[in-house]
Amino acid sequence: MYRFSGGGGRGGGRGGGGGRIVYADTGEEQTDVSHEMRDRLAAAWTGKPVAEAKMTSVEEVDQWTVQGNFRNMRPLYKYSWPNGEQLYINGSSGEIVQYTTTASRIFAHVSAIPHWVYYTPLRKHQPVWIQLMMWTAGIGTISAIIGIVIGVWMYSPSKKYRLAGQPTGIPYRGQKRWHTIFGLVFGIATATWAFSGLLSLGPFPILERFQGGGGEGGQRRGGGQSVAGALQGRVQMKDTSPRRTRAIFLRRSRT
């Protein structure tokens, strides 16, 4: 099927992205996604009888639909099977938008979720989450840099320190000594990693002028045009009537 974005779809946009959906085989516009269609999609995707699944309407974001691209996908339906498989279907477009298993959810809880602090009570409040991530990334960057500076300052290439009567370049022993060594080895990687995470959140508005997009008439830095500027307006659904679309397919199949 084809998705035509920016066409002002019904109800503020289908699938949260606006526009219309046209079937590629018939050229007809999709106007409705019935309960039976959703059931067929769920069964075909998982290969399991839909009668074994529990279907619920997702009214509020949960752990697996908390990301920004899912926020405007309403209505959203979740099918849950006894073996742990969960499937999310966009009720407006009929698209499968999320699929999880017991194993993938467990792995997410020990990897991506703590890494990005993607806990639903916090993550669903986007501005608060962004501020928290920027502050923690900034504090982490500064702390790593301070640690590097102190480690370099304390290190003596001439080995002016003495431990057990032996010259050494690091005035510590035991865990403190290993902490200093690992801090000097991995400190730069830690500082750059934390700082790159900070930059990914766009904390410095002045940098936006050096990135793509913006400008009058859809003009981009470097002389190119943005996609919106090049399209010169919205897609008109009258240009994608079933008869015209089928004719296009027939011409292409003959060639």
N, C-alpha and C positions, 0 to 999 in steps of 0.2 A: 504494500500500500504506500501511498505518497502522503506526506504531511506538508501542507501549505501554511507556513507560519505568518503571523502578522495580519491575518485576514479578519480579525475581530470575531473569533468563534463565539458560539453561544455560551452564555453563562460566564463571560470573562475569559474564555479561552479553554480549549480542550486540552486535557492533560497538563494543565498549568502553564502551557506554553503559547496559547493562542492559536488561531488558524483553524483549518479544516482538514479532514482526512478523506482521501479518495482511494477506492479500491483499484489496484493496478490491473486486475483481470477484466473488470467490467466498466471501469471509468465512472462508477456511481459514487456519490458522496455518502459517507457513513453518517447516518442520522440518529442511530440508537444502538445501544449495547444492552441487550436483554439479559435477564437472569440466566436463561438457558444458554446463551452465548458464553457468558462468563464461566458457567459450569463446564462447557465443552473445552474451553481454553485451558482451564485448570487441569482437567483430566488428561488432555493431550500433552500438556507440558510435563506433568509428573509421571504419566503412565499408570496412574492409580484411579480407582473409582471415586468419583466425587461424593458418592453417598457415604464414604468413610471419613470424609473431611468435615470439619466444623467451619462454617463460614460466618464471619463477623464483619460488620462495617467499622472501618477505622475512622473515628471522628476526630481524635487527637493524635498528634505525632507520638510514635513509640520509638524504642531504641533503634529500630531498623528503617524508620522513615523520618528520622530527625534531620537529615541533611537538607540543605536548602532546596535542591531540585524536587524534593517530594512535598514540600510545604503546601503548594497550591494544587496538588493532585487530589481533588475531591469531586465525586465520591471515590473512596478507595476501599477495596474489599480484600480481606485476608482469609485464605483457606489454610487450615491447619490439619495435618494428618497425624495419626497416633505414633508414627515412627519419627516424628520431629520435623518433618518437612513443612515449610511455611511458604506460601505463595501470595504475593500482593498483585492485584489487578486494578488498573485504572478504570473506574466505572464509566468514564466518558469516552475513552478511546478504545478500551478493550486490550490495552497493552499490558504485558507482564513487566512490571516495574521493579520488583524485588523478589528474590528467592533465597531462602536460608535453610540450613539443616542444623541439627543439634551440634554436629562437629564444627561447622562454620561459626556458629554463635559462640561456642566455648572458646574457639581460637580467637575470635574478635575481642572477647572480654579480657584476654591476656596479651593482646597485641595492639590493634588499632585504637580501641576505645580508651585505654589508659594513656596511650601515646598522644592522642589528640584531645584528651580530656572530654571524650564524647559521651558524657553521662547525660541522659535525657533531661533531668530536672534543670541542668545548667545549659545544655546545648540548645534547647528549644528557645531560650532567650538569647537570640543572636547577638545583640549589642553587648550584653553582659559577658557572654562567652569570649567575644573578640577582645574586649578590654582585659579580661583575665589572662588570655593567652599572650597578649602584647606585653603586659606587665611582667608575667613570669618569664617570658623569653628575654626581655630586657634585663631583668635581674640576673638571670642565668648567664647572659653574655658578660655583664659587668663582673660578676663573681668569678667567672672563668679567667677573665683578663687579669683581675687582681691576683688570683692564685698564680698565674704565670709570672707576673711581675715579681711577686714575693719569692717564688722558687728560683728565678734567675738571679735575683738580688742576693739570696742566701748561698747560692752555689759558688764555690771557689775553685776555679780551674787550677790554681796553684796549690790546692790542698792545704790550706792554712789551718784547718781544724785538726784536732786530735781525738781519736776514739780508741780506747784501750792501748794508748801509746803509739797508734798507727796514724799516719797522715790520711786525711780524707777530704773530699770536696763537699760533702753534705754533713752538717753538724747534728745529725739525728741517727737514732738506731731503732731497730724494730719496725713497728707499724708506721711510725712517723717517717722513717727513711723511705719505705716503699711508697708511702703516700706522696712524698716529694718526687720520687722518680717517675711514678705513673702520671702525676700531675704535669710534669714537664714534657713527658712523651705525648700524652693525649690532650693536653690543655688546649693547644691550638685547634685541634679537631673539634673539641667541645665548644669552644668560643665561636668558631665559624658555623657550626651546626645550629647553635642557639640563635645566632644572629640571622642566619638564612631563614629560620622559622619565623623570626620577627618580621623580616622583609616580606615574607609570603602573605602577611596579613595587611600589607599596605599602610604602615603607620605614618609614612611621610608623604603627604599629598603633593609636595613639590615634584616628586619623582614621576607622577602620572603624566606630566607634560612630555616626558622623554619616552613614554611607552606608546604603543599603538592606539589608534582611535582618536576621536575628537576632531576639532577643526570644522570650518565652515563648509557646507555643501558635501559633507561626508569625506572631506579631504584628510589624508593621513600624512604623518611625518614621512618624508622621503618622496612625496609627490603622488603616491598611490591613493586610490579611493577605498573607503570602507565599503563593506557589503551593503549596508543600508543605503548609502549614497549611490552605489552602482545600480541597484534595483529600480530606482526612480519610482517609488510608490509601492502600494500594496498589491498583492495578487488578487485579481478579480475571479470569483468562482464561475462566472459566466464563460470565462475562457477555458474552463476545464469541464465542460458539459460531458455527460456520458457518451453522446454520439461522437463528439469531436475526439475524445480520448480513445475510444474504440477504433476510430479511423486511423489514428496515429499508429496504434499497435498493429493493425492490419497491414499498413504500408511497410512497417519495419519487418514484419514476418515474411512478406513477399520478397523483400530485398535480402 
